[in-house]
C-alpha cells in the first residue's frame, strides 16, 4: 500500500511530520476540507500529468488548471494520466496522490496558488490519509518548481 512508502519517505526526510489517517475517505477536496475543518484552498490537489514524461502538479484545492496558461508554460496541452497509469507511476491511487513516497523521481511543480496559505494539506498516499505542512516546507522537501498555470 502506498501510504507505507509515504510513511517511510517522511520518516527519512521529515520525521516530525505526522500522517493523519481518517476512517472515512478524504479523496476529494471537499471531503478533505470538511475533515480538517479548513478552507478548500488549503487542500493540495496533486495531479499526475504527462508532457514528454510524467510530472506532478500541486495546486490549491480551490483552483483549476487554465489550459492556455498551462500550454504556454509546458508547450503542450494538459493531459492527465489515467487512474491505472497514476497508480503505476506514483504508487498512489487517485485521491491519495502526493509528492512523497514515489517509486521513481518525478519533476514536481507547484502552482503559485499554494502561496496563499501558510499551512497546506496534501494527501499521504491513500484516499483517507493526509499531512499538514507549511507550504514553504512542502516546496523545499519536494524541490518543486513554481508555475502559474491555474485560475480560480
C-alpha positions as CSV (number, residue, x, y, z in Angstrom):
1,X,0.0,0.0,0.0
2,X,1.4,3.4,-1.0
3,X,0.8,5.0,2.4
4,X,3.6,2.8,3.7
5,X,6.0,4.3,1.1
6,X,4.9,7.8,2.2
7,X,5.5,6.9,5.9
8,X,8.9,5.5,5.1
9,X,9.9,8.5,2.9
10,X,8.7,11.1,5.6
11,X,10.4,9.1,8.3
12,X,13.7,9.8,6.5
13,X,13.2,13.4,5.2
14,X,10.8,14.8,7.8
15,X,10.4,12.6,10.9
16,X,8.5,15.3,12.7
17,X,5.6,15.2,10.2
18,X,2.6,13.2,11.3
19,X,0.4,11.3,8.8
20,X,-3.2,11.8,9.7
21,X,-5.5,8.8,8.9
22,X,-9.2,9.0,8.8
23,X,-11.9,6.3,8.9
24,X,-13.8,7.9,6.0
25,X,-12.5,8.9,2.6
26,X,-11.0,12.3,2.2
27,X,-10.2,11.7,-1.5
28,X,-12.0,14.9,-2.7
29,X,-11.1,18.5,-1.9
30,X,-14.5,18.9,-0.2
31,X,-14.2,15.8,1.9
32,X,-10.6,16.7,3.0
33,X,-11.6,20.3,3.8
34,X,-14.5,19.2,5.9
35,X,-12.4,16.6,7.7
36,X,-9.7,19.1,8.5
37,X,-12.1,22.0,9.0
38,X,-10.2,24.2,6.7
39,X,-10.8,26.2,3.5
40,X,-10.8,24.2,0.3
41,X,-7.8,26.2,-0.9
42,X,-5.6,24.7,1.8
43,X,-6.1,21.2,0.4
44,X,-3.4,20.4,-2.0
45,X,-4.5,18.7,-5.3
46,X,-1.6,16.7,-6.6
47,X,-2.3,15.9,-10.3
48,X,-0.4,13.4,-12.3
49,X,0.1,14.7,-15.8
50,X,2.2,13.8,-18.8
51,X,4.3,16.1,-21.0
52,X,7.2,14.1,-22.6
53,X,7.3,12.3,-19.3
54,X,5.1,12.1,-16.2
55,X,5.1,15.0,-13.8
56,X,3.2,16.0,-10.7
57,X,1.5,19.4,-10.4
58,X,0.4,20.5,-6.9
59,X,-2.3,23.2,-6.8
60,X,-4.5,24.8,-4.3
61,X,-7.8,22.9,-3.9
62,X,-9.9,25.8,-5.0
63,X,-8.4,26.4,-8.4
64,X,-8.5,24.7,-11.8
65,X,-5.8,24.3,-14.5
66,X,-6.0,27.2,-17.0
67,X,-5.4,25.3,-20.3
68,X,-4.0,28.4,-22.0
69,X,-1.5,29.2,-19.2
70,X,-0.6,25.5,-18.9
71,X,0.1,25.2,-22.7
72,X,2.1,28.5,-22.7
73,X,4.3,27.2,-19.9
74,X,4.7,23.5,-20.8
75,X,4.3,23.9,-24.6
76,X,1.7,21.1,-24.5
77,X,-1.9,20.7,-23.7
78,X,-2.7,19.4,-20.2
79,X,-3.1,15.6,-20.3
80,X,-3.9,13.8,-17.1
81,X,-2.7,10.2,-16.6
82,X,-5.4,7.6,-16.2
83,X,-6.1,6.1,-12.8
84,X,-4.1,3.0,-13.7
85,X,-1.2,5.0,-15.1
86,X,-1.2,7.2,-12.0
87,X,-1.2,4.2,-9.7
88,X,1.6,2.6,-11.7
89,X,3.8,5.7,-11.8
90,X,3.2,7.2,-8.3
91,X,2.1,4.1,-6.4
92,X,-0.7,6.2,-5.1
93,X,-4.4,5.9,-6.0
94,X,-6.4,8.9,-7.4
95,X,-7.5,10.9,-4.3
96,X,-4.3,9.9,-2.5
97,X,-1.6,11.1,-4.9
98,X,1.1,13.1,-3.2
99,X,4.7,14.1,-3.8
100,X,6.1,11.7,-1.2
101,X,6.9,8.0,-1.3
102,X,7.2,7.9,-5.1
103,X,8.9,4.8,-6.6
104,X,10.9,7.0,-9.1
105,X,11.9,10.6,-9.1
106,X,9.4,12.8,-11.0
107,X,9.6,16.5,-11.7
108,X,7.2,18.2,-9.3
109,X,5.7,21.6,-10.0
110,X,3.5,23.8,-7.7
111,X,1.1,26.4,-8.8
112,X,1.5,29.8,-7.2
113,X,-2.0,29.4,-5.7
114,X,-0.4,27.4,-2.9
115,X,1.4,30.6,-1.7
116,X,-1.9,32.0,-0.5
117,X,-1.7,29.7,2.6
118,X,0.9,29.2,5.3
119,X,-0.2,25.7,6.0
120,X,-1.5,23.2,3.4
121,X,-2.7,19.6,3.4
122,X,-1.6,17.2,0.7
123,X,-2.8,13.6,0.7
124,X,-0.4,11.0,2.0
125,X,-0.6,8.1,-0.4
126,X,-4.1,6.8,0.3
127,X,-7.7,8.1,0.0
128,X,-8.0,8.5,3.8
129,X,-4.7,10.0,4.8
130,X,-3.0,13.4,4.7
131,X,-0.3,15.5,6.3
132,X,-0.4,19.1,7.5
133,X,2.7,21.0,6.4
134,X,3.9,24.5,6.0
135,X,3.7,25.5,2.3
136,X,7.3,26.7,2.2
137,X,8.5,23.4,3.7
138,X,6.4,21.3,1.2
139,X,8.0,23.1,-1.7
140,X,11.5,22.7,-0.2
141,X,11.1,19.0,0.6
142,X,9.8,18.2,-2.9
143,X,12.1,20.5,-4.8
144,X,9.1,21.7,-6.6
145,X,9.3,24.3,-9.4
146,X,6.9,27.3,-9.2
147,X,4.5,27.8,-12.1
148,X,1.5,30.0,-12.8
149,X,-0.9,27.6,-14.6
150,X,-4.2,27.9,-12.7
151,X,-7.3,30.1,-12.5
152,X,-10.0,30.4,-9.8
